Amino acid sequence: MGKLENNYRYPFRYCTAKVLGEVHGFGRRTLDRWISEEKEKGKTLPGRIQLSGTRSFVYDPIIFHNEFFISKINGPVRNEHEKREHLLIINNYKKRKAI
């Protein structure tokens, strides 16, 4: 498999769910919904890492961005509400200039 080009930078290696949402332009509830949707499929969210000995998680923003976020936002939508939500996230993401 070829190497992905990263034309975006993050000021941190790992981050919390709150910071991940702020950088990518979505809220905590959206992330929680995506986590539960992936659990229903029997998968985990790419880049989500559990801290050993705790119930806390940190996120690798590069893995999250490459393997999940881009395909989720640009992928098919189930209804009009999800379509509007994706457009809002894209607009917020562009304002924050994470790429």
Secondary structure in CASP SS format (residue, H / E / C, confidence):
PFRMAT SS
TARGET T0000
AUTHOR 0000-0000-0000
METHOD secondary structure of the structure
MODEL  1
M C 1.00
G C 1.00
K C 1.00
L C 1.00
E C 1.00
N C 1.00
N C 1.00
Y C 1.00
R C 1.00
Y C 1.00
P C 1.00
F C 1.00
R C 1.00
Y C 1.00
C E 1.00
T C 1.00
A H 1.00
K H 1.00
V H 1.00
L H 1.00
G H 1.00
E H 1.00
V H 1.00
H H 1.00
G C 1.00
F C 1.00
G C 1.00
R H 1.00
R H 1.00
T H 1.00
L H 1.00
D H 1.00
R H 1.00
W H 1.00
I H 1.00
S H 1.00
E H 1.00
E H 1.00
K H 1.00
E H 1.00
K C 1.00
G C 1.00
K C 1.00
T C 1.00
L C 1.00
P C 1.00
G C 1.00
R E 1.00
I E 1.00
Q E 1.00
L C 1.00
S C 1.00
G C 1.00
T C 1.00
R C 1.00
S C 1.00
F E 1.00
V E 1.00
Y E 1.00
D C 1.00
P H 1.00
I H 1.00
I H 1.00
F H 1.00
H H 1.00
N H 1.00
E H 1.00
F H 1.00
F H 1.00
I H 1.00
S H 1.00
K H 1.00
I H 1.00
N H 1.00
G C 1.00
P C 1.00
V C 1.00
R C 1.00
N C 1.00
E H 1.00
H H 1.00
E H 1.00
K H 1.00
R H 1.00
E H 1.00
H H 1.00
L H 1.00
L H 1.00
I H 1.00
I H 1.00
N H 1.00
N H 1.00
Y H 1.00
K H 1.00
K H 1.00
R H 1.00
K C 1.00
A C 1.00
I C 1.00
END
